[in-house]
């Protein structure tokens, strides 16, 4: 199976002051991997402010992203889990403790990502490991094997 999330793009059991801080931290992983420009992180935050917390797609999970564009250098995904969940303002799915941030160079990249993420989100055991574990190797193996 192909790697869904590079191990260096995963940070576990972090602290965030609010949803915006959590999105910034998750986006920072993409920035460090040279997948985006800094502006893309601000675009992800602006998307929530403009469109609302639609990115909180299932209980406890946000898929943070912005539109493909000049600030995306390559398709990539990051994962941030939080010790203390944050609220995005989605009454059905808050609070959030898992943030996947993704970037795509074109719309098709979004579609492929969403298909792969759907499989992961449907795996209750995998999501439990992701949410609760502080062991990077365990989470990497759960996601990528």
N, CA, C and O atoms as a GROMACS GRO file, in nm:
protein
  580
    1UNK      N    1   0.085  -0.120   0.000
    1UNK     CA    2   0.000   0.000   0.000
    1UNK      C    3   0.088   0.125   0.000
    1UNK      O    4   0.192   0.130   0.067
    2UNK      N    5   0.047   0.223  -0.074
    2UNK     CA    6   0.121   0.349  -0.079
    2UNK      C    7   0.107   0.424   0.054
    2UNK      O    8   0.008   0.408   0.125
    3UNK      N    9   0.205   0.503   0.083
    3UNK     CA   10   0.202   0.582   0.206
    3UNK      C   11   0.097   0.692   0.192
    3UNK      O   12   0.100   0.771   0.097
    4UNK      N   13   0.006   0.698   0.287
    4UNK     CA   14  -0.097   0.801   0.288
    4UNK      C   15  -0.043   0.929   0.353
    4UNK      O   16  -0.059   1.039   0.299
    5UNK      N   17   0.021   0.914   0.470
    5UNK     CA   18   0.076   1.030   0.541
    5UNK      C   19   0.220   0.998   0.579
    5UNK      O   20   0.247   0.901   0.649
    6UNK      N   21   0.311   1.081   0.533
    6UNK     CA   22   0.452   1.064   0.564
    6UNK      C   23   0.472   1.079   0.715
    6UNK      O   24   0.414   1.168   0.778
    7UNK      N   25   0.552   0.991   0.772
    7UNK     CA   26   0.575   0.990   0.917
    7UNK      C   27   0.621   1.126   0.970
    7UNK      O   28   0.584   1.165   1.081
    8UNK      N   29   0.700   1.200   0.892
    8UNK     CA   30   0.747   1.330   0.939
    8UNK      C   31   0.638   1.436   0.936
    8UNK      O   32   0.657   1.547   0.986
    9UNK      N   33   0.522   1.402   0.879
    9UNK     CA   34   0.407   1.493   0.876
    9UNK      C   35   0.305   1.462   0.986
    9UNK      O   36   0.191   1.507   0.980
   10UNK      N   37   0.347   1.385   1.086
   10UNK     CA   38   0.257   1.346   1.195
   10UNK      C   39   0.311   1.399   1.328
   10UNK      O   40   0.427   1.378   1.362
   11UNK      N   41   0.225   1.468   1.402
   11UNK     CA   42   0.256   1.512   1.539
   11UNK      C   43   0.140   1.468   1.627
   11UNK      O   44   0.024   1.491   1.595
   12UNK      N   45   0.174   1.405   1.739
   12UNK     CA   46   0.072   1.345   1.824
   12UNK      C   47   0.063   1.412   1.961
   12UNK      O   48   0.162   1.457   2.018
   13UNK      N   49  -0.061   1.418   2.010
   13UNK     CA   50  -0.091   1.462   2.147
   13UNK      C   51  -0.031   1.600   2.177
   13UNK      O   52   0.035   1.619   2.280
   14UNK      N   53  -0.054   1.694   2.087
   14UNK     CA   54  -0.008   1.831   2.103
   14UNK      C   55  -0.112   1.914   2.177
   14UNK      O   56  -0.226   1.871   2.196
   15UNK      N   57  -0.072   2.033   2.218
   15UNK     CA   58  -0.164   2.128   2.280
   15UNK      C   59  -0.190   2.242   2.183
   15UNK      O   60  -0.097   2.291   2.118
   16UNK      N   61  -0.315   2.285   2.173
   16UNK     CA   62  -0.352   2.400   2.090
   16UNK      C   63  -0.446   2.489   2.170
   16UNK      O   64  -0.531   2.440   2.245
   17UNK      N   65  -0.430   2.618   2.154
   17UNK     CA   66  -0.512   2.712   2.231
   17UNK      C   67  -0.654   2.720   2.176
   17UNK      O   68  -0.747   2.749   2.252
   18UNK      N   69  -0.673   2.695   2.047
   18UNK     CA   70  -0.805   2.699   1.984
   18UNK      C   71  -0.794   2.633   1.846
   18UNK      O   72  -0.687   2.584   1.809
   19UNK      N   73  -0.905   2.631   1.771
   19UNK     CA   74  -0.905   2.564   1.641
   19UNK      C   75  -0.805   2.628   1.545
   19UNK      O   76  -0.739   2.558   1.468
   20UNK      N   77  -0.793   2.759   1.550
   20UNK     CA   78  -0.702   2.829   1.460
   20UNK      C   79  -0.557   2.787   1.486
   20UNK      O   80  -0.481   2.764   1.392
   21UNK      N   81  -0.520   2.777   1.612
   21UNK     CA   82  -0.386   2.732   1.649
   21UNK      C   83  -0.364   2.588   1.602
   21UNK      O   84  -0.256   2.555   1.553
   22UNK      N   85  -0.464   2.504   1.615
   22UNK     CA   86  -0.453   2.364   1.570
   22UNK      C   87  -0.432   2.357   1.419
   22UNK      O   88  -0.349   2.280   1.371
   23UNK      N   89  -0.507   2.437   1.344
   23UNK     CA   90  -0.490   2.440   1.197
   23UNK      C   91  -0.351   2.492   1.162
   23UNK      O   92  -0.287   2.439   1.072
   24UNK      N   93  -0.304   2.595   1.231
   24UNK     CA   94  -0.169   2.648   1.206
   24UNK      C   95  -0.062   2.541   1.231
   24UNK      O   96   0.030   2.525   1.151
   25UNK      N   97  -0.075   2.468   1.341
   25UNK     CA   98   0.023   2.364   1.373
   25UNK      C   99   0.022   2.254   1.268
   25UNK      O  100   0.127   2.206   1.226
   26UNK      N  101  -0.097   2.213   1.227
   26UNK     CA  102  -0.108   2.108   1.126
   26UNK      C  103  -0.054   2.157   0.991
   26UNK      O  104   0.014   2.084   0.919
   27UNK      N  105  -0.084   2.281   0.958
   27UNK     CA  106  -0.032   2.340   0.834
   27UNK      C  107   0.118   2.357   0.837
   27UNK      O  108   0.184   2.345   0.733
   28UNK      N  109   0.173   2.384   0.953
   28UNK     CA  110   0.318   2.400   0.968
   28UNK      C  111   0.391   2.273   0.926
   28UNK      O  112   0.501   2.280   0.872
   29UNK      N  113   0.331   2.158   0.949
   29UNK     CA  114   0.391   2.031   0.907
   29UNK      C  115   0.403   2.025   0.754
   29UNK      O  116   0.503   1.976   0.701
   30UNK      N  117   0.302   2.076   0.684
   30UNK     CA  118   0.308   2.081   0.537
   30UNK      C  119   0.413   2.182   0.491
   30UNK      O  120   0.484   2.159   0.393
   31UNK      N  121   0.421   2.293   0.562
   31UNK     CA  122   0.521   2.396   0.529
   31UNK      C  123   0.662   2.342   0.548
   31UNK      O  124   0.748   2.364   0.463
   32UNK      N  125   0.686   2.271   0.657
   32UNK     CA  126   0.818   2.214   0.684
   32UNK      C  127   0.858   2.109   0.581
   32UNK      O  128   0.976   2.087   0.558
   33UNK      N  129   0.760   2.046   0.519
   33UNK     CA  130   0.786   1.946   0.416
   33UNK      C  131   0.794   2.011   0.277
   33UNK      O  132   0.800   1.940   0.176
   34UNK      N  133   0.793   2.143   0.272
   34UNK     CA  134   0.803   2.220   0.148
   34UNK      C  135   0.690   2.187   0.051
   34UNK      O  136   0.710   2.186  -0.071
   35UNK      N  137   0.571   2.161   0.105
   35UNK     CA  138   0.455   2.128   0.023
   35UNK      C  139   0.369   2.250  -0.007
   35UNK      O  140   0.294   2.253  -0.104
   36UNK      N  141   0.381   2.352   0.079
   36UNK     CA  142   0.301   2.474   0.065
   36UNK      C  143   0.386   2.596   0.096
   36UNK      O  144   0.494   2.586   0.154
   37UNK      N  145   0.334   2.711   0.056
   37UNK     CA  146   0.386   2.840   0.104
   37UNK      C  147   0.310   2.875   0.231
   37UNK      O  148   0.202   2.821   0.257
   38UNK      N  149   0.366   2.965   0.310
   38UNK     CA  150   0.302   3.007   0.436
   38UNK      C  151   0.160   3.058   0.413
   38UNK      O  152   0.072   3.037   0.498
   39UNK      N  153   0.136   3.124   0.301
   39UNK     CA  154   0.005   3.182   0.272
   39UNK      C  155  -0.105   3.076   0.276
   39UNK      O  156  -0.218   3.106   0.313
   40UNK      N  157  -0.073   2.953   0.237
   40UNK     CA  158  -0.173   2.847   0.234
   40UNK      C  159  -0.232   2.822   0.373
   40UNK      O  160  -0.351   2.793   0.385
   41UNK      N  161  -0.151   2.831   0.476
   41UNK     CA  162  -0.201   2.812   0.613
   41UNK      C  163  -0.308   2.917   0.643
   41UNK      O  164  -0.413   2.886   0.698
   42UNK      N  165  -0.280   3.042   0.606
   42UNK     CA  166  -0.379   3.148   0.627
   42UNK      C  167  -0.506   3.123   0.544
   42UNK      O  168  -0.616   3.155   0.588
   43UNK      N  169  -0.490   3.066   0.424
   43UNK     CA  170  -0.606   3.034   0.341
   43UNK      C  171  -0.692   2.926   0.406
   43UNK      O  172  -0.815   2.931   0.396
   44UNK      N  173  -0.630   2.827   0.472
   44UNK     CA  174  -0.707   2.724   0.541
   44UNK      C  175  -0.790   2.786   0.654
   44UNK      O  176  -0.906   2.752   0.673
   45UNK      N  177  -0.728   2.875   0.729
   45UNK     CA  178  -0.797   2.942   0.840
   45UNK      C  179  -0.910   3.030   0.786
   45UNK      O  180  -1.020   3.031   0.841
   46UNK      N  181  -0.881   3.103   0.680
   46UNK     CA  182  -0.982   3.191   0.621
   46UNK      C  183  -1.101   3.110   0.567
   46UNK      O  184  -1.215   3.158   0.572
   47UNK      N  185  -1.076   2.990   0.517
   47UNK     CA  186  -1.185   2.907   0.467
   47UNK      C  187  -1.284   2.875   0.578
   47UNK      O  188  -1.405   2.878   0.556
   48UNK      N  189  -1.235   2.844   0.697
   48UNK     CA  190  -1.324   2.817   0.810
   48UNK      C  191  -1.399   2.944   0.850
   48UNK      O  192  -1.519   2.941   0.876
   49UNK      N  193  -1.327   3.056   0.854
   49UNK     CA  194  -1.392   3.181   0.894
   49UNK      C  195  -1.498   3.223   0.794
   49UNK      O  196  -1.601   3.278   0.833
   50UNK      N  197  -1.475   3.198   0.666
   50UNK     CA  198  -1.569   3.239   0.561
   50UNK      C  199  -1.684   3.141   0.544
   50UNK      O  200  -1.799   3.181   0.532
   51UNK      N  201  -1.652   3.011   0.542
   51UNK     CA  202  -1.751   2.909   0.506
   51UNK      C  203  -1.808   2.835   0.626
   51UNK      O  204  -1.904   2.758   0.612
   52UNK      N  205  -1.751   2.858   0.744
   52UNK     CA  206  -1.798   2.789   0.863
   52UNK      C  207  -1.723   2.658   0.884
   52UNK      O  208  -1.635   2.624   0.805
   53UNK      N  209  -1.758   2.585   0.989
   53UNK     CA  210  -1.682   2.466   1.028
   53UNK      C  211  -1.720   2.339   0.950
   53UNK      O  212  -1.727   2.231   1.007
   54UNK      N  213  -1.744   2.354   0.819
   54UNK     CA  214  -1.780   2.238   0.737
   54UNK      C  215  -1.667   2.135   0.730
   54UNK      O  216  -1.692   2.019   0.697
   55UNK      N  217  -1.546   2.174   0.762
   55UNK     CA  218  -1.431   2.084   0.756
   55UNK      C  219  -1.433   1.980   0.868
   55UNK      O  220  -1.358   1.882   0.864
   56UNK      N  221  -1.517   2.001   0.968
   56UNK     CA  222  -1.531   1.903   1.077
   56UNK      C  223  -1.634   1.802   1.027
   56UNK      O  224  -1.755   1.821   1.044
   57UNK      N  225  -1.583   1.695   0.964
   57UNK     CA  226  -1.668   1.609   0.882
   57UNK      C  227  -1.732   1.493   0.957
   57UNK      O  228  -1.839   1.446   0.919
   58UNK      N  229  -1.668   1.446   1.063
   58UNK     CA  230  -1.722   1.341   1.148
   58UNK      C  231  -1.685   1.379   1.292
   58UNK      O  232  -1.600   1.466   1.311
   59UNK      N  233  -1.745   1.316   1.392
   59UNK     CA  234  -1.710   1.352   1.529
   59UNK      C  235  -1.559   1.347   1.554
   59UNK      O  236  -1.492   1.247   1.527
   60UNK      N  237  -1.509   1.456   1.607
   60UNK     CA  238  -1.371   1.471   1.654
   60UNK      C  239  -1.267   1.488   1.543
   60UNK      O  240  -1.147   1.492   1.572
   61UNK      N  241  -1.309   1.497   1.415
   61UNK     CA  242  -1.213   1.500   1.305
   61UNK      C  243  -1.239   1.620   1.212
   61UNK      O  244  -1.351   1.642   1.166
   62UNK      N  245  -1.132   1.696   1.186
   62UNK     CA  246  -1.137   1.804   1.088
   62UNK      C  247  -1.044   1.773   0.972
   62UNK      O  248  -0.934   1.720   0.992
   63UNK      N  249  -1.089   1.805   0.851
   63UNK     CA  250  -1.007   1.795   0.730
   63UNK      C  251  -0.979   1.937   0.684
   63UNK      O  252  -1.056   1.995   0.607
   64UNK      N  253  -0.871   1.992   0.730
   64UNK     CA  254  -0.837   2.131   0.701
   64UNK      C  255  -0.771   2.141   0.564
   64UNK      O  256  -0.679   2.065   0.533
   65UNK      N  257  -0.818   2.235   0.484
   65UNK     CA  258  -0.762   2.253   0.350
   65UNK      C  259  -0.806   2.387   0.294
   65UNK      O  260  -0.893   2.454   0.350
   66UNK      N  261  -0.747   2.422   0.184
   66UNK     CA  262  -0.788   2.538   0.105
   66UNK      C  263  -0.789   2.494  -0.041
   66UNK      O  264  -0.752   2.381  -0.073
   67UNK      N  265  -0.830   2.584  -0.127
   67UNK     CA  266  -0.836   2.549  -0.269
   67UNK      C  267  -0.697   2.530  -0.328
   67UNK      O  268  -0.600   2.592  -0.282
   68UNK      N  269  -0.686   2.443  -0.428
   68UNK     CA  270  -0.558   2.432  -0.499
   68UNK      C  271  -0.520   2.568  -0.557
   68UNK      O  272  -0.608   2.647  -0.593
   69UNK      N  273  -0.392   2.594  -0.567
   69UNK     CA  274  -0.350   2.723  -0.622
   69UNK      C  275  -0.200   2.738  -0.616
   69UNK      O  276  -0.126   2.642  -0.593
   70UNK      N  277  -0.157   2.860  -0.639
   70UNK     CA  278  -0.013   2.889  -0.651
   70UNK      C  279   0.064   2.867  -0.521
   70UNK      O  280   0.186   2.860  -0.523
   71UNK      N  281  -0.006   2.857  -0.408
   71UNK     CA  282   0.064   2.840  -0.280
   71UNK      C  283   0.087   2.693  -0.245
   71UNK      O  284   0.145   2.662  -0.140
   72UNK      N  285   0.042   2.603  -0.332
   72UNK     CA  286   0.065   2.459  -0.314
   72UNK      C  287   0.176   2.415  -0.408
   72UNK      O  288   0.168   2.435  -0.530
   73UNK      N  289   0.279   2.354  -0.352
   73UNK     CA  290   0.393   2.308  -0.432
   73UNK      C  291   0.380   2.162  -0.472
   73UNK      O  292   0.426   2.122  -0.579
   74UNK      N  293   0.316   2.081  -0.385
   74UNK     CA  294   0.295   1.939  -0.415
   74UNK      C  295   0.182   1.887  -0.328
   74UNK      O  296   0.153   1.943  -0.223
   75UNK      N  297   0.118   1.779  -0.372
   75UNK     CA  298   0.012   1.715  -0.294
   75UNK      C  299   0.072   1.657  -0.167
   75UNK      O  300   0.177   1.594  -0.170
   76UNK      N  301   0.004   1.679  -0.056
   76UNK     CA  302   0.058   1.630   0.072
   76UNK      C  303  -0.052   1.628   0.177
   76UNK      O  304  -0.157   1.692   0.160
   77UNK      N  305  -0.028   1.555   0.285
   77UNK     CA  306  -0.121   1.543   0.397
   77UNK      C  307  -0.041   1.547   0.527
   77UNK      O  308   0.069   1.492   0.535
   78UNK      N  309  -0.098   1.611   0.628
   78UNK     CA  310  -0.039   1.605   0.762
   78UNK      C  311  -0.146   1.562   0.861
   78UNK      O  312  -0.266   1.569   0.834
   79UNK      N  313  -0.100   1.519   0.977
   79UNK     CA  314  -0.189   1.476   1.085
   79UNK      C  315  -0.141   1.535   1.216
   79UNK      O  316  -0.024   1.523   1.252
   80UNK      N  317  -0.231   1.599   1.286
   80UNK     CA  318  -0.205   1.652   1.420
   80UNK      C  319  -0.313   1.598   1.512
   80UNK      O  320  -0.432   1.610   1.483
   81UNK      N  321  -0.271   1.537   1.624
   81UNK     CA  322  -0.370   1.500   1.726
   81UNK      C  323  -0.347   1.586   1.849
   81UNK      O  324  -0.235   1.630   1.877
   82UNK      N  325  -0.456   1.610   1.921
   82UNK     CA  326  -0.453   1.701   2.035
   82UNK      C  327  -0.481   1.629   2.166
   82UNK      O  328  -0.568   1.542   2.173
   83UNK      N  329  -0.406   1.666   2.270
   83UNK     CA  330  -0.434   1.615   2.405
   83UNK      C  331  -0.569   1.666   2.452
   83UNK      O  332  -0.650   1.591   2.507
   84UNK      N  333  -0.591   1.795   2.431
   84UNK     CA  334  -0.715   1.859   2.472
   84UNK      C  335  -0.789   1.905   2.346
   84UNK      O  336  -0.737   1.990   2.274
   85UNK      N  337  -0.907   1.850   2.318
   85UNK     CA  338  -0.980   1.887   2.196
   85UNK      C  339  -1.016   2.036   2.193
   85UNK      O  340  -1.024   2.103   2.296
   86UNK      N  341  -1.038   2.085   2.070
   86UNK     CA  342  -1.077   2.224   2.048
   86UNK      C  343  -1.212   2.225   1.975
   86UNK      O  344  -1.249   2.127   1.912
   87UNK      N  345  -1.283   2.336   1.986
   87UNK     CA  346  -1.411   2.348   1.916
   87UNK      C  347  -1.395   2.435   1.792
   87UNK      O  348  -1.329   2.538   1.795
   88UNK      N  349  -1.456   2.391   1.684
   88UNK     CA  350  -1.459   2.465   1.558
   88UNK      C  351  -1.592   2.539   1.542
   88UNK      O  352  -1.603   2.630   1.460
   89UNK      N  353  -1.693   2.499   1.620
   89UNK     CA  354  -1.825   2.558   1.606
   89UNK      C  355  -1.921   2.467   1.530
   89UNK      O  356  -2.025   2.512   1.482
   90UNK      N  357  -1.885   2.339   1.517
   90UNK     CA  358  -1.972   2.241   1.452
   90UNK      C  359  -2.045   2.164   1.562
   90UNK      O  360  -1.987   2.077   1.627
   91UNK      N  361  -2.172   2.198   1.582
   91UNK     CA  362  -2.245   2.141   1.697
   91UNK      C  363  -2.259   1.990   1.691
   91UNK      O  364  -2.272   1.925   1.794
   92UNK      N  365  -2.256   1.932   1.570
   92UNK     CA  366  -2.272   1.787   1.557
   92UNK      C  367  -2.142   1.710   1.581
   92UNK      O  368  -2.146   1.597   1.629
   93UNK      N  369  -2.026   1.769   1.548
   93UNK     CA  370  -1.901   1.693   1.548
   93UNK      C  371  -1.791   1.747   1.638
   93UNK      O  372  -1.685   1.686   1.648
   94UNK      N  373  -1.813   1.860   1.704
   94UNK     CA  374  -1.715   1.911   1.801
   94UNK      C  375  -1.720   1.827   1.927
   94UNK      O  376  -1.822   1.761   1.951
   95UNK      N  377  -1.617   1.826   2.007
   95UNK     CA  378  -1.487   1.890   1.988
   95UNK      C  379  -1.395   1.805   1.900
   95UNK      O  380  -1.416   1.684   1.883
   96UNK      N  381  -1.293   1.870   1.845
   96UNK     CA  382  -1.202   1.806   1.750
   96UNK      C  383  -1.069   1.775   1.819
   96UNK      O  384  -1.010   1.860   1.886
   97UNK      N  385  -1.024   1.652   1.800
   97UNK     CA  386  -0.893   1.614   1.853
   97UNK      C  387  -0.800   1.558   1.744
   97UNK      O  388  -0.684   1.526   1.771
   98UNK      N  389  -0.852   1.545   1.622
   98UNK     CA  390  -0.773   1.496   1.509
   98UNK      C  391  -0.787   1.595   1.394
   98UNK      O  392  -0.898   1.622   1.349
   99UNK      N  393  -0.675   1.650   1.348
   99UNK     CA  394  -0.678   1.742   1.235
   99UNK      C  395  -0.589   1.687   1.125
   99UNK      O  396  -0.468   1.672   1.141
  100UNK      N  397  -0.652   1.656   1.013
  100UNK     CA  398  -0.579   1.623   0.891
  100UNK      C  399  -0.575   1.750   0.809
  100UNK      O  400  -0.680   1.809   0.783
  101UNK      N  401  -0.458   1.795   0.767
  101UNK     CA  402  -0.449   1.907   0.674
  101UNK      C  403  -0.396   1.853   0.543
  101UNK      O  404  -0.302   1.774   0.540
  102UNK      N  405  -0.457   1.897   0.434
  102UNK     CA  406  -0.408   1.851   0.306
  102UNK      C  407  -0.401   1.965   0.206
  102UNK      O  408  -0.471   2.066   0.217
  103UNK      N  409  -0.315   1.944   0.109
  103UNK     CA  410  -0.300   2.040   0.001
  103UNK      C  411  -0.289   1.963  -0.129
  103UNK      O  412  -0.231   1.854  -0.134
  104UNK      N  413  -0.345   2.019  -0.235
  104UNK     CA  414  -0.340   1.955  -0.366
  104UNK      C  415  -0.311   2.061  -0.471
  104UNK      O  416  -0.355   2.176  -0.461
  105UNK      N  417  -0.237   2.020  -0.571
  105UNK     CA  418  -0.201   2.114  -0.678
  105UNK      C  419  -0.315   2.134  -0.776
  105UNK      O  420  -0.318   2.234  -0.848
  106UNK      N  421  -0.410   2.040  -0.780
  106UNK     CA  422  -0.525   2.051  -0.869
  106UNK      C  423  -0.644   1.982  -0.806
  106UNK      O  424  -0.629   1.908  -0.708
  107UNK      N  425  -0.763   2.004  -0.861
  107UNK     CA  426  -0.885   1.950  -0.802
  107UNK      C  427  -0.885   1.798  -0.794
  107UNK      O  428  -0.938   1.741  -0.699
  108UNK      N  429  -0.825   1.731  -0.891
  108UNK     CA  430  -0.821   1.586  -0.890
  108UNK      C  431  -0.744   1.534  -0.768
  108UNK      O  432  -0.776   1.428  -0.715
  109UNK      N  433  -0.643   1.608  -0.723
  109UNK     CA  434  -0.569   1.571  -0.604
  109UNK      C  435  -0.658   1.567  -0.481
  109UNK      O  436  -0.642   1.482  -0.394
  110UNK      N  437  -0.753   1.660  -0.474
  110UNK     CA  438  -0.849   1.660  -0.364
  110UNK      C  439  -0.935   1.533  -0.367
  110UNK      O  440  -0.959   1.471  -0.264
  111UNK      N  441  -0.981   1.496  -0.485
  111UNK     CA  442  -1.070   1.381  -0.496
  111UNK      C  443  -1.000   1.251  -0.455
  111UNK      O  444  -1.057   1.170  -0.383
  112UNK      N  445  -0.877   1.233  -0.501
  112UNK     CA  446  -0.801   1.113  -0.465
  112UNK      C  447  -0.777   1.109  -0.314
  112UNK      O  448  -0.791   1.004  -0.251
  113UNK      N  449  -0.741   1.223  -0.257
  113UNK     CA  450  -0.720   1.231  -0.113
  113UNK      C  451  -0.847   1.192  -0.037
  113UNK      O  452  -0.842   1.115   0.059
  114UNK      N  453  -0.959   1.247  -0.080
  114UNK     CA  454  -1.084   1.221  -0.009
  114UNK      C  455  -1.123   1.073  -0.015
  114UNK      O  456  -1.179   1.020   0.081
  115UNK      N  457  -1.094   1.006  -0.127
  115UNK     CA  458  -1.122   0.863  -0.136
  115UNK      C  459  -1.038   0.786  -0.034
  115UNK      O  460  -1.090   0.700   0.038
  116UNK      N  461  -0.908   0.817  -0.027
  116UNK     CA  462  -0.820   0.748   0.067
  116UNK      C  463  -0.859   0.779   0.212
  116UNK      O  464  -0.858   0.690   0.297
  117UNK      N  465  -0.894   0.904   0.238
  117UNK     CA  466  -0.934   0.941   0.374
  117UNK      C  467  -1.064   0.873   0.414
  117UNK      O  468  -1.081   0.835   0.530
  118UNK      N  469  -1.156   0.856   0.320
  118UNK     CA  470  -1.282   0.788   0.349
  118UNK      C  471  -1.258   0.648   0.403
  118UNK      O  472  -1.323   0.606   0.498
  119UNK      N  473  -1.165   0.577   0.342
  119UNK     CA  474  -1.132   0.442   0.388
  119UNK      C  475  -1.076   0.444   0.530
  119UNK      O  476  -1.113   0.361   0.613
  120UNK      N  477  -0.989   0.540   0.558
  120UNK     CA  478  -0.930   0.552   0.692
  120UNK      C  479  -1.036   0.588   0.795
  120UNK      O  480  -1.041   0.530   0.903
  121UNK      N  481  -1.120   0.685   0.762
  121UNK     CA  482  -1.223   0.730   0.856
  121UNK      C  483  -1.326   0.621   0.886
  121UNK      O  484  -1.386   0.620   0.993
  122UNK      N  485  -1.346   0.529   0.792
  122UNK     CA  486  -1.439   0.419   0.812
  122UNK      C  487  -1.383   0.308   0.900
  122UNK      O  488  -1.457   0.220   0.944
  123UNK      N  489  -1.254   0.312   0.926
  123UNK     CA  490  -1.188   0.209   1.005
  123UNK      C  491  -1.187   0.253   1.152
  123UNK      O  492  -1.100   0.329   1.195
  124UNK      N  493  -1.284   0.204   1.229
  124UNK     CA  494  -1.300   0.247   1.368
  124UNK      C  495  -1.176   0.218   1.452
  124UNK      O  496  -1.137   0.300   1.535
  125UNK      N  497  -1.115   0.103   1.431
  125UNK     CA  498  -0.995   0.069   1.508
  125UNK      C  499  -0.882   0.166   1.477
  125UNK      O  500  -0.815   0.215   1.568
  126UNK      N  501  -0.860   0.194   1.349
  126UNK     CA  502  -0.753   0.287   1.311
  126UNK      C  503  -0.776   0.426   1.370
  126UNK      O  504  -0.683   0.489   1.420
  127UNK      N  505  -0.900   0.473   1.366
  127UNK     CA  506  -0.929   0.607   1.419
  127UNK      C  507  -0.910   0.611   1.570
  127UNK      O  508  -0.868   0.713   1.624
  128UNK      N  509  -0.941   0.503   1.639
  128UNK     CA  510  -0.919   0.497   1.784
  128UNK      C  511  -0.770   0.504   1.815
  128UNK      O  512  -0.729   0.576   1.906
  129UNK      N  513  -0.689   0.431   1.740
  129UNK     CA  514  -0.544   0.435   1.759
  129UNK      C  515  -0.492   0.576   1.733
  129UNK      O  516  -0.414   0.630   1.812
  130UNK      N  517  -0.536   0.637   1.623
  130UNK     CA  518  -0.490   0.772   1.589
  130UNK      C  519  -0.526   0.871   1.700
  130UNK      O  520  -0.444   0.952   1.741
  131UNK      N  521  -0.648   0.863   1.749
  131UNK     CA  522  -0.696   0.958   1.850
  131UNK      C  523  -0.625   0.941   1.984
  131UNK      O  524  -0.599   1.040   2.053
  132UNK      N  525  -0.594   0.818   2.022
  132UNK     CA  526  -0.547   0.793   2.158
  132UNK      C  527  -0.396   0.773   2.171
  132UNK      O  528  -0.342   0.792   2.280
  133UNK      N  529  -0.329   0.735   2.066
  133UNK     CA  530  -0.189   0.696   2.077
  133UNK      C  531  -0.094   0.816   2.083
  133UNK      O  532  -0.119   0.921   2.022
  134UNK      N  533   0.014   0.798   2.157
  134UNK     CA  534   0.123   0.896   2.155
  134UNK      C  535   0.248   0.831   2.096
  134UNK      O  536   0.357   0.887   2.103
  135UNK      N  537   0.231   0.713   2.038
  135UNK     CA  538   0.342   0.637   1.979
  135UNK      C  539   0.343   0.659   1.828
  135UNK      O  540   0.257   0.606   1.757
  136UNK      N  541   0.440   0.735   1.779
  136UNK     CA  542   0.447   0.770   1.637
  136UNK      C  543   0.457   0.646   1.548
  136UNK      O  544   0.392   0.640   1.444
  137UNK      N  545   0.537   0.549   1.588
  137UNK     CA  546   0.551   0.427   1.508
  137UNK      C  547   0.419   0.352   1.496
  137UNK      O  548   0.385   0.301   1.390
  138UNK      N  549   0.344   0.345   1.606
  138UNK     CA  550   0.214   0.277   1.606
  138UNK      C  551   0.115   0.346   1.512
  138UNK      O  552   0.046   0.280   1.434
  139UNK      N  553   0.109   0.478   1.519
  139UNK     CA  554   0.017   0.553   1.433
  139UNK      C  555   0.061   0.542   1.287
  139UNK      O  556  -0.024   0.523   1.199
  140UNK      N  557   0.190   0.554   1.260
  140UNK     CA  558   0.241   0.541   1.124
  140UNK      C  559   0.204   0.404   1.066
  140UNK      O  560   0.157   0.395   0.953
  141UNK      N  561   0.223   0.300   1.143
  141UNK     CA  562   0.190   0.164   1.098
  141UNK      C  563   0.040   0.150   1.074
  141UNK      O  564  -0.001   0.085   0.978
  142UNK      N  565  -0.041   0.208   1.160
  142UNK     CA  566  -0.186   0.201   1.148
  142UNK      C  567  -0.235   0.270   1.020
  142UNK      O  568  -0.326   0.221   0.953
  143UNK      N  569  -0.176   0.384   0.989
  143UNK     CA  570  -0.220   0.461   0.873
  143UNK      C  571  -0.164   0.404   0.742
  143UNK      O  572  -0.235   0.398   0.642
  144UNK      N  573  -0.041   0.364   0.743
  144UNK     CA  574   0.031   0.336   0.618
  144UNK      C  575   0.052   0.188   0.587
  144UNK      O  576   0.119   0.155   0.489
  145UNK      N  577  -0.003   0.098   0.667
  145UNK     CA  578   0.015  -0.046   0.638
  145UNK      C  579  -0.118  -0.115   0.615
  145UNK      O  580  -0.121  -0.235   0.589
   0.00000   0.00000   0.00000
